[in-house]
């Protein structure tokens, strides 16, 4: 069942959608999906290094027409994304 939900999320996530934490704060902007992860735009690199960061689909709580809503607060999501960068 969870795999189906993740697949549904992946099909709904599109370029330039805003990614927000469970607290409603901005985490990043979708560049595209890659290897089952959300790849954030380089412009959202908090350390200014111009790197892409990734968020695993498992952290997605819901997807609406404009936003990807995560199941963790923005600060925690940014920390996870910083650990998984390209």
C-alpha positions, 0 to 999 in steps of 0.5 A, spaced: 500 500 500 505 504 501 509 503 495 502 505 491 502 511 495 509 513 493 508 511 486 502 516 486 506 522 489 511 521 484 506 521 478 504 528 481 510 531 482 512 536 477 518 541 475 518 547 479 513 545 485 514 548 491 516 543 497 514 545 504 515 542 511 510 540 515 510 547 519 508 550 512 515 553 511 519 553 504 524 547 503 526 548 496 523 547 489 523 541 485 528 541 479 525 534 477 524 526 480 531 522 480 531 515 482 525 515 486 527 522 490 525 529 489 531 533 486 531 540 488 534 546 484 541 549 485 538 555 487 535 552 494 542 550 496 542 553 503 550 553 503 550 557 496 555 552 493 550 551 487 549 543 489 543 539 488 539 536 494 535 530 494 528 529 498 526 521 499 519 520 497 518 517 503 518 524 506 512 526 502 505 527 506 501 529 500 501 533 494 496 538 491 496 542 485 502 547 487 506 544 493 509 538 495 508 537 503 513 533 507 511 529 513 517 533 517 519 540 519 522 544 514 529 545 518 529 537 519 528 536 511 533 541 509 538 537 514 536 531 511 537 534 504 544 537 505 546 530 507 544 527 500 547 532 495 550 532 488 
